[in-house]
Amino acid sequence: MKKKTVYETVLEKGFTRRDFLKMCTALSATLGLDFSQSDQLVAAMETKGRLPVIWLQFQDCTGCSESFIRSTHPKTESVLLDMISLEYSEVLSAASGHQAEAAMKQVLKDYEGEYVLAVEGSIPGDAGYLTVAGHDAKETFLEMAEGAKAIISYGSCASWGGIPAAYPNPTGAKPITSFVQNKPVILVPGCPPIAEVMTGVIAHLITFGQMPELDHLGRPKAFYRHRIHDKCNRRAYFDAGLFAESFDDEGAKQGYCLYKLGCKGPTTYNSCAEMRWNGGVSYPIQSGNPCIGCSENGFWDNGPFFVRRAKIPSSQTTINPDQVGLAAMAATAVGVAAHATATVIKKKSDDKRSEEE
């Protein structure tokens, strides 16, 4: 039986072509596509079927699933009902128990080599710490990974080990890449990842039928190419040497840079400052909280939080905000003096010209 395309599925649910094109426009923006490429995305949605997805959860807090269902561009219902066919999820599936487990096994028969395996949470290195439906977590993961087209690692727990792997790591928690090497894996770290980043990765797989361009760590470059520091709305204050000294001082109220309060924006790669959270409303730094580097490997043990420890990657030396401030003040003073001198010279020149006339 021929699978219905994404477009056909959308129309069946009572949406118009106009609604469909709006969805495609939102996807294009999320993926950072050039306007000229939007036709390619529309064509993909008109000709390709819904993508079968298996979503497994291991040692996690369900935060990644919670983030996923808050996507606004595109909306979660568009992803779940139109773009993908969610065959199994412990949180989002309507079925449970034996029915849910049977549905997961059926995917191995019906969609071998076609489905995407999404994984949330780290996997215990030792058997017995985590079982689902009576099966060991590692056993279940390896079985489902074998027939997958690609694997998406959602969150820092699945990508790096995360909180379960924090010292002393009693369960021997490990990232999924420690257990599989023969399958393409996309790492989408964050605690949790941004909702639109999560849906954007799936949209790319549907649109282009291949893996997105990844960086040297396996993260999609489209979403992890910049440091938060590079796009931060407080960057101008950092460059000017203006820093909040405490969470309730005047600098904090004025929106000064939070580097002195332990912000790890200079060493954290993510789209927080560009895409922001809750439909683009804000992100931690804009809301007054320093970045804790939750999308970086080992952030859970790289503490304590709210203590200045970040290093600028380009120099690998800790920046002294006080020196930055003094240098900025000195530069400002020189600039003001130069401007004043130039003003005096110009005034004298104008006065002399007036006298001659």
C-alpha positions as CSV (number, residue, x, y, z in Angstrom):
1,M,0.0,0.0,0.0
2,K,1.4,3.4,-1.1
3,K,2.3,5.6,1.9
4,K,0.6,9.0,1.9
5,T,2.7,12.1,1.4
6,V,3.0,14.8,4.0
7,Y,0.9,17.1,1.8
8,E,-1.8,14.5,1.4
9,T,-1.9,14.0,5.2
10,V,-2.2,17.7,5.8
11,L,-5.1,18.0,3.4
12,E,-6.9,15.0,4.9
13,K,-6.9,16.8,8.3
14,G,-8.9,19.7,6.8
15,F,-6.0,22.1,6.2
16,T,-5.8,24.2,3.0
17,R,-2.8,24.5,0.7
18,R,-2.3,27.9,2.2
19,D,-1.9,26.3,5.6
20,F,0.5,23.8,4.1
21,L,2.7,26.5,2.5
22,K,2.7,28.4,5.9
23,M,4.1,25.3,7.5
24,C,6.8,25.0,4.9
25,T,7.7,28.6,5.3
26,A,8.1,28.1,9.0
27,L,10.3,25.1,8.4
28,S,12.4,27.0,5.9
29,A,13.1,29.6,8.5
30,T,13.9,27.1,11.2
31,L,16.4,25.3,8.9
32,G,18.0,28.6,7.9
33,L,17.3,27.9,4.2
34,D,17.8,30.5,1.6
35,F,14.5,31.8,0.1
36,S,15.4,30.2,-3.2
37,Q,15.5,26.8,-1.5
38,S,11.9,27.0,-0.2
39,D,10.5,25.4,-3.3
40,Q,12.7,22.4,-2.7
41,L,11.2,22.0,0.7
42,V,7.7,22.3,-0.6
43,A,8.4,19.6,-3.3
44,A,9.8,17.3,-0.7
45,M,6.7,17.6,1.5
46,E,4.5,17.0,-1.6
47,T,6.2,13.8,-2.7
48,K,7.6,12.2,0.4
49,G,5.7,10.2,3.0
50,R,5.7,10.7,6.7
51,L,8.9,9.6,8.4
52,P,8.5,6.7,10.8
53,V,10.0,7.5,14.2
54,I,10.8,5.4,17.3
55,W,11.5,7.5,20.4
56,L,13.2,5.6,23.2
57,Q,13.8,7.0,26.7
58,F,16.4,5.7,29.1
59,Q,18.1,7.6,32.0
60,D,16.4,10.9,31.5
61,C,14.0,13.4,33.2
62,T,11.6,13.7,30.2
63,G,12.8,17.3,29.8
64,C,13.7,16.7,26.1
65,S,10.2,15.4,25.3
66,E,8.7,18.3,27.3
67,S,10.8,20.7,25.1
68,F,9.8,19.0,21.9
69,I,6.1,19.4,22.5
70,R,6.5,23.1,22.9
71,S,7.8,23.7,19.3
72,T,6.1,26.7,17.6
73,H,7.9,26.8,14.2
74,P,6.6,24.4,13.1
75,K,3.9,23.6,15.7
76,T,4.2,20.3,17.5
77,E,0.9,19.0,16.1
78,S,2.2,19.6,12.6
79,V,5.3,17.5,13.3
80,L,3.5,14.7,15.1
81,L,0.4,14.4,12.9
82,D,1.7,15.5,9.5
83,M,5.4,15.2,9.1
84,I,6.3,12.1,11.1
85,S,4.6,8.9,12.1
86,L,5.5,8.4,15.7
87,E,5.3,4.6,16.1
88,Y,6.5,4.4,19.7
89,S,7.0,6.8,22.5
90,E,6.6,6.1,26.2
91,V,5.3,9.7,26.8
92,L,3.4,10.6,23.6
93,S,2.0,7.3,22.4
94,A,-1.7,6.7,23.1
95,A,-1.1,3.0,23.6
96,S,0.8,1.6,26.6
97,G,2.0,-1.7,28.0
98,H,1.9,-4.7,25.6
99,Q,0.2,-2.8,22.8
100,A,3.0,-0.2,22.8
101,E,5.8,-2.8,22.8
102,A,4.1,-4.7,20.0
103,A,3.9,-1.5,17.9
104,M,7.6,-1.0,18.4
105,K,8.5,-4.5,17.3
106,Q,6.2,-4.2,14.3
107,V,8.3,-1.2,13.0
108,L,11.3,-3.6,12.7
109,K,9.2,-5.6,10.2
110,D,7.4,-2.9,8.3
111,Y,10.1,-0.1,8.1
112,E,13.5,-1.8,8.4
113,G,16.1,0.6,7.2
114,E,13.5,3.4,6.8
115,Y,12.7,4.7,10.4
116,V,14.6,7.2,12.5
117,L,15.5,6.2,16.0
118,A,15.3,9.1,18.5
119,V,17.0,8.5,21.9
120,E,16.5,10.5,25.1
121,G,18.6,9.8,28.1
122,S,21.9,8.0,28.7
123,I,22.3,4.2,28.8
124,P,23.7,2.4,31.9
125,G,27.0,0.7,31.2
126,D,26.1,-2.2,33.5
127,A,23.1,-4.4,33.1
128,G,20.3,-4.3,35.7
129,Y,20.1,-0.6,36.4
130,L,17.3,0.1,33.8
131,T,14.8,-2.2,32.2
132,V,11.8,-1.3,30.1
133,A,9.1,-4.0,29.6
134,G,11.5,-6.4,31.2
135,H,14.3,-5.8,28.8
136,D,17.6,-4.2,29.6
137,A,18.1,-0.7,28.2
138,K,21.2,-1.5,26.3
139,E,19.6,-4.6,24.7
140,T,16.6,-2.6,23.6
141,F,18.7,0.2,22.1
142,L,21.0,-2.1,20.1
143,E,18.0,-4.0,18.7
144,M,16.3,-0.8,17.5
145,A,19.5,0.8,16.3
146,E,20.2,-2.1,14.0
147,G,17.3,-1.4,11.7
148,A,17.4,2.4,11.9
149,K,18.1,4.7,9.0
150,A,19.6,7.2,11.3
151,I,19.8,7.9,15.0
152,I,19.1,11.3,16.7
153,S,20.5,11.8,20.1
154,Y,18.2,14.3,21.9
155,G,19.7,16.0,24.9
156,S,23.0,16.1,26.7
157,C,22.3,12.8,28.5
158,A,22.0,10.8,25.3
159,S,24.7,12.9,23.6
160,W,27.4,13.1,26.4
161,G,26.1,11.1,29.4
162,G,24.5,14.0,31.2
163,I,23.4,14.3,34.7
164,P,23.2,10.4,35.2
165,A,26.9,10.3,34.3
166,A,27.9,13.0,36.9
167,Y,30.5,12.0,39.4
168,P,30.6,9.3,40.8
169,N,28.4,7.9,38.0
170,P,27.0,4.9,40.0
171,T,25.2,3.4,37.0
172,G,28.1,3.7,34.6
173,A,26.0,6.0,32.4
174,K,27.3,6.5,28.9
175,P,26.2,8.3,25.7
176,I,24.6,6.3,22.9
177,T,27.8,6.7,20.7
178,S,29.5,4.4,23.2
179,F,27.3,1.5,22.0
180,V,26.9,2.0,18.3
181,Q,29.4,2.9,15.6
182,N,27.9,1.6,12.3
183,K,25.0,4.0,12.1
184,P,24.8,7.7,11.3
185,V,24.2,9.6,14.5
186,I,23.1,13.2,14.9
187,L,23.9,14.7,18.3
188,V,21.4,17.4,19.5
189,P,22.8,18.3,23.0
190,G,21.2,20.6,25.5
191,C,19.4,20.2,28.8
192,P,17.0,20.2,27.1
193,P,17.6,21.2,23.5
194,I,15.7,24.0,21.9
195,A,12.3,22.7,20.6
196,E,12.8,24.2,17.1
197,V,16.2,22.6,16.9
198,M,14.7,19.2,17.7
199,T,12.0,19.5,15.0
200,G,14.4,21.2,12.6
201,V,16.7,18.1,12.5
202,I,13.7,15.9,11.6
203,A,12.6,18.4,9.0
204,H,16.0,18.3,7.4
205,L,15.9,14.5,7.1
206,I,12.4,14.6,5.5
207,T,13.3,17.4,3.1
208,F,16.7,16.3,1.9
209,G,16.6,12.6,2.7
210,Q,20.1,12.8,4.2
211,M,22.1,13.8,7.2
212,P,22.5,17.5,7.9
213,E,26.0,18.9,7.8
214,L,27.7,18.1,11.2
215,D,30.6,19.6,13.0
216,H,33.6,17.6,14.4
217,L,31.5,16.5,17.4
218,G,28.6,15.3,15.4
219,R,26.2,18.3,16.0
220,P,24.3,20.0,13.2
221,K,26.2,23.0,12.1
222,A,23.0,24.9,11.3
223,F,22.2,25.1,15.0
224,Y,25.6,24.7,16.8
225,R,27.9,26.8,14.6
226,H,28.1,29.8,16.9
227,R,29.0,30.4,20.5
228,I,26.2,32.0,22.5
229,H,28.6,34.7,23.4
230,D,28.9,35.6,19.7
231,K,25.2,36.4,19.4
232,C,24.4,37.5,22.9
233,N,22.2,40.5,23.5
234,R,24.6,41.5,26.3
235,R,27.8,41.2,24.2
236,A,28.1,45.0,23.8
237,Y,28.3,45.4,27.6
238,F,31.1,42.7,27.6
239,D,33.0,44.6,25.0
240,A,32.5,47.9,26.9
241,G,33.7,46.3,30.2
242,L,30.3,46.7,31.9
243,F,29.6,43.7,34.2
244,A,27.0,42.8,36.8
245,E,28.8,42.1,40.1
246,S,25.9,40.4,41.8
247,F,22.4,39.3,40.8
248,D,20.7,42.3,42.4
249,D,23.1,45.1,41.8
250,E,22.5,48.1,39.5
251,G,24.5,46.5,36.7
252,A,22.2,43.5,36.7
253,K,19.2,45.7,36.6
254,Q,20.6,47.6,33.6
255,G,21.3,44.3,31.7
256,Y,25.1,44.3,32.0
257,C,27.1,41.3,31.0
258,L,26.9,38.3,33.3
259,Y,30.4,37.0,32.8
260,K,31.5,37.8,36.3
261,L,28.6,35.7,37.6
262,G,29.8,32.6,35.9
263,C,28.2,32.9,32.5
264,K,29.6,30.2,30.1
265,G,28.3,31.7,26.9
266,P,31.9,32.2,25.7
267,T,32.5,28.5,25.6
268,T,29.0,27.1,24.7
269,Y,27.9,26.4,21.2
270,N,24.1,26.6,20.7
271,S,21.3,28.7,19.1
272,C,19.9,30.1,22.3
273,A,20.7,33.7,21.5
274,E,19.5,33.4,17.9
275,M,16.4,31.2,18.1
276,R,15.6,31.7,21.8
277,W,13.0,29.7,23.8
278,N,9.2,29.6,24.1
279,G,8.5,30.7,20.5
280,G,11.4,33.1,20.4
281,V,10.5,35.0,23.5
282,S,13.7,34.8,25.5
283,Y,16.6,32.7,26.7
284,P,18.4,32.3,30.1
285,I,20.9,35.2,29.6
286,Q,18.3,37.6,28.4
287,S,16.2,36.6,31.4
288,G,19.0,37.4,33.8
289,N,20.6,34.0,34.4
290,P,24.1,33.1,33.4
291,C,24.5,30.4,30.8
292,I,25.6,27.1,32.5
293,G,26.8,25.5,29.3
294,C,24.2,22.8,29.3
295,S,24.8,21.8,25.7
296,E,28.6,21.1,26.3
297,N,30.1,17.8,27.3
298,G,30.8,17.6,31.0
299,F,28.9,20.7,32.0
300,W,27.4,18.8,35.0
301,D,30.8,18.4,36.6
302,N,32.3,21.7,35.4
303,G,31.2,23.6,38.4
304,P,30.4,25.2,40.6
305,F,27.9,27.2,38.7
306,F,27.7,31.0,39.0
307,V,31.5,31.3,39.5
308,R,33.7,32.8,36.9
309,R,35.5,30.0,35.2
310,A,34.8,30.3,31.4
311,K,37.8,30.7,29.0
312,I,37.6,32.3,25.6
313,P,38.3,29.5,23.1
314,S,40.3,31.7,20.7
315,S,43.0,32.4,23.3
316,Q,42.4,29.7,26.0
317,T,43.1,32.3,28.6
318,T,40.7,33.5,31.2
319,I,39.5,37.0,30.5
320,N,39.8,39.4,33.3
321,P,36.7,41.6,33.2
322,D,38.3,44.3,35.3
323,Q,41.1,44.7,32.8
324,V,38.6,44.7,29.9
325,G,36.8,47.4,31.7
326,L,39.9,49.5,32.3
327,A,41.0,49.0,28.7
328,A,37.6,50.1,27.5
329,M,37.6,53.1,29.8
330,A,41.1,54.0,28.6
331,A,40.1,53.7,25.0
332,T,37.0,55.8,25.7
333,A,39.1,58.5,27.4
334,V,41.5,58.5,24.4
335,G,38.6,58.7,22.0
336,V,36.9,61.6,23.9
337,A,40.2,63.5,24.1
338,A,40.9,63.0,20.4
339,H,37.3,64.1,19.6
340,A,37.7,67.2,21.9
341,T,41.0,68.1,20.3
342,A,39.6,67.8,16.8
343,T,36.6,69.9,17.8
344,V,38.9,72.7,19.1
345,I,41.0,72.7,15.9
346,K,37.9,72.7,13.7
347,K,36.5,75.7,15.7
348,K,39.7,77.7,15.4
349,S,39.8,77.0,11.7
350,D,36.2,78.1,11.2
351,D,36.8,81.3,13.2
352,K,39.9,82.1,11.1
353,R,37.9,81.5,7.9
354,S,35.1,83.8,9.1
355,E,37.6,86.6,10.0
356,E,39.2,86.4,6.5
357,E,35.8,86.6,4.8
